[in-house]
Amino acid sequence: MNRVLLLTSLAATLLTPIQVVADTGDKKRVSDSSGSNKVLTVYLSRTKNTKAIAEIIHDQIGGDLVALELQTPYPEDYDEIVAQVDEENESGYLPPLATSIDNLAQYGTVFIGFPTWDMQLPPPVKSFLSQHDLAGKTVVPFNTHGGYGAGSSFQTLTELCSGCNVLKGFSTRGGLERDGIFLAIDGEREVQVKDEVLGWMHSLELDRQP
């Protein structure tokens, strides 16, 4: 692993334009086989930047908001979590989650948020996707990063969401934990990012409560 890239992308950074990745599916909202159009927003956030995006989405579209939590939390020490995530990515280990969605059938649309770690999809998000069958649902990814973008995370998510309608993802900078910059999507920056998020949702016709 390129340790420098992980050190700069483990949590997200400041004041850059958004990136909206290419479409991976139809732009129209679809519902699952049960006919439900309820929305779930699930997210992983270490420094609360991805959480800030998740809350903007939830405030706009409603539904349920769920944070992904591990049975055994990651270390607080930055260097220790870098080493652990490095090892998990190399071994393919999927850390057990404390979070479980019991009645997934009620949701037709699932927003999934995460930071870029090691230029990849974080292991806990891989755990979530391995434990929950999202086939037949609309899946909408969103991402924060430390300056190097989403890496391979959107591609990996699409590969793990077999049978899903994966829409165009949203990606923006947040904080830079390595340099002591934690919650960056705050104040004026939060206002800017909110406008960008709402514009992205509008482009997907997902800016209204179902």
C-alpha positions, 0 to 999 in steps of 0.5 A: 500500500502507498502509505502516503496516499492512505495518510492523506485520504483516510478522512476527507479535506478542505475547500475543493470543488466536488467531483460527480463521478460518471453514471453507473446506472439509470438516473431514474428512481426505482423501487425494490420488489416489494414496491417500497419507496422508503429511503435509507441513508447509511454512512461510515464516518470517522471525522464527521465529514461523511456524517455531515453529507448524510445529514444533508441528504436525510434532511432533504429526502427523509427516510431513515439515517443509520451510522455504520458501527463496528463490533470492535471500534477502530483505534483512536490513534491515527497511525494505528488505524492506518496500519489496521486498515492497511492489513485489512485491505491486504488480507481481505478481512471484513470487520464485523459490524455492530450495525444491522438493518433488520427490515431491508425490504422496506427500502427502495432507495439506499444512499451509502456514504463513506470516506476514501481509505487507502484509495479504496472502499473502506472495509466496514462498507464492504462488510455492510454490502456483504451482509445485506442483499440490495438487489433490486434497489436503487443505490446512491453512493457519496464520498468524502476524501483527503484530496485524492478523490474517491479512488476505486471506491465507487467501482468496488461498490458497484461490483459488490451491489449485484442486481442494483441500480447504482446511480451517479455518485457524489464526492467532495473533500472534507478533513485531513486527519493526518494534519489535525484537520477533522470536521471540515464540512462546517460553517461556510464550507457546509453551506457550500457543500449543501448547495452541491449536494442538493444540485447532485440530488436534483440531477438524479431526481432524488431531491424530493421526499417519496 
